[in-house]
Amino acid sequence: MVRHWLAAGLLGLGTLAACSPGESATAAAQTPVPPASEAEAARHPVSGLRVIDLVVESGGKRLPFKVELADTPEAQARGLMFRTELGDFEGMIFPSATPEPRSFWMKNTPLSLDIIFIGPDGRIANIAANTTPYSLDSVSSKGLASAVLELRAGRAAALGIVPGDKVSYTLPQ
């Protein structure tokens, strides 16, 4: 939705593929299947992106979130475009390989968002609260950002999340 460096062009929509098992449920129940790793099992039903745990430490509280991991150029370019729902403790994280200034826009994004820029020290540098849906205006980090976290608009204020708060998450290998 929002996301992408302003220089990024719009990507074509990907196709979704469905698969069905090649055997009956009874046969599948008789065949031992190794459990999927947590990273393989945790996929968002709409985006198909991996979902990881993220915690914001704010005012002595630990605020846990389940966030979609936009860790490829394609996922970062698409972001939350076209999405109409985002839960209270859901979001999307956009990590950077190296800290850099980050800019986002709201093109094709119907949801208003809080865009949270995370500095190289893992602390929130700045928050662009209540962004305007569909806007082409640039929303930028103040300084270098090692990641950007998007939450539904108003969540940062409602939860007391402010610049200086610590954000922790672990990227899957």
HELIX and SHEET records of a PDB file:
HELIX    1   1 ALA A   25  GLN A   30  1                                   6    
HELIX    2   2 GLU A   38  ALA A   41  1                                   4    
HELIX    3   3 PRO A   73  ARG A   78  1                                   6    
HELIX    4   4 ARG A  155  LEU A  159  1                                   5    
SHEET    1   A 7 ILE A 124  ALA A 128  0                                        
SHEET    2   A 7 LEU A 113  ILE A 118 -1                                        
SHEET    3   A 7 ALA A 145  ARG A 152 -1                                        
SHEET    4   A 7 GLU A  90  GLU A 100 -1                                        
SHEET    5   A 7 LYS A  61  LEU A  69  1                                        
SHEET    6   A 7 VAL A  51  SER A  58 -1                                        
SHEET    7   A 7 LYS A 166  TYR A 169 -1                                        
SHEET    1   B 2 SER A 103  PHE A 104  0                                        
SHEET    2   B 2 VAL A 139  SER A 140 -1                                        
END                                                                             
